[in-house]
Amino acid sequence: MATKQEILEALLDYQVQCNNNQRLRRMQRDWNKIIHISTSDIPADFTMTVVTGEITKIEEGLQGTPDLVVISDSESFCDIFWGDLNPTEKYLSGEIKVKGSQEDIMRLDAITMIIWPDV
């Protein structure tokens, strides 16, 4: 089980990885989303704000109306955001739940494949 602080650190690292990837930024330049991230095993919720493909803000708590909601256990979130785990397997097995449009869910998958192609 990961702590709330570990999840935040993983999210901040993910933010750097995404924002520093120019290919990803070009691909996502029209993507503006609010993403709620909630853990299923500890009380930890976060909001990620994406503006023109850049993660502009990560904050504790659930802020605004989400375009996407992602729910999983704390350890899986850390593994995903640090690039140690491919979320597709967890998503297909139901261990990660994603609520949103099919297009947005597919974009999340594409983001992961670009940032960590070997995972």
N, C-alpha and C positions, 0 to 999 in steps of 0.2 A: 504494500500500500504506500502510495506517495503522499507527501504532505501538500498542503495548499501552496506553500512557498516553492516547492519543487515544480509544481505545475506552472506557476507563474514564471519561474526561471526558464522552463522549457518553452513556454509561449513566447517569451522575449527573445530567445534564441531563434525560434521559428520565424519571428518577425524580421530579424536580421537576415536570415537565410533567404526569405522571400523577397525582401526589399532590395537585396544586393544582387539578385538574379535578373539581369537585364532581359533575357529571353522571356522569362515569366512575366516581367512587368509589361513588356510589349503585348504579350498574349492577353493579359488581363486588363488592359488599359481602359476598357469600357465597363469594368466590374466595380460596382458600388454596393456594398452589402454590410449589414449588421449581423454578426454571427454570435449566437449564445452558445457557450461551452459549459456544460454541467456534468459534474461527477455523480456517479450512482452509489459510491461507497463512502464518501466523506462530504461534509458540507463545504463545497467549493464551486463557485460559479464565476464565470468571466464573460466579458463582452469584448469581441474583436471587431473593430471598425475598419473596413476596407474602402478606400476612395481612389478611384481610377487605377485599381490594381495594386495600390500601395497600402500596406497595413499601417494605418496612421495612429491607431490607439488600441491598447489592450488595458482593460481596467477590471478591477474586481467587481463582482455583482452583475446583475442582468439589467442592462441599460437599453432603453429604446425598444422598438418593435423589431423583432428579428426577422431576417429573410431566411436564415438557416438556424437550426438548433441541432447541436451535436451532443450526444449523451454517451458516456462510457465510464469505466472505472478509472481511478486516478493513475494507476500504474500504466495502463494502456495509453492514456493521454501523454504522459511523460515519454514513453517509448516512441510514440508517433511523432511528437513535436521535436524530439531529439534525433529522429531519423533512424531509430533502432528497430522499428516495426512497420511493416506495410499495413496500412489501415484497411486495405481491400479485403483481406482475409477475415479480419475481425468484423467488418461490415457485413460480409456475406454470411457469416455464422451468427449474426444477430447480436454480437457483443458490443458493437457500436451502433447506435441508432442515430439516423440523420433525418431530420424533417425539413423539407423545403422542396423547391421545384427540382425536377429531374435534371434540368440544365445546370443548376447550381451544384447539385450533388456530383455530376460528372466533372464540373470544373474543379471541385475539391480534389477529386481523384487525379486529375491531370496535374494539378499543382504539386502533389506529392511525387508523382512520377518524374517531374522535371527537376525538383529539388534533390530528391534521393533516388536516382534511377536504379541503383544497385540493391535497394532494400526489398 
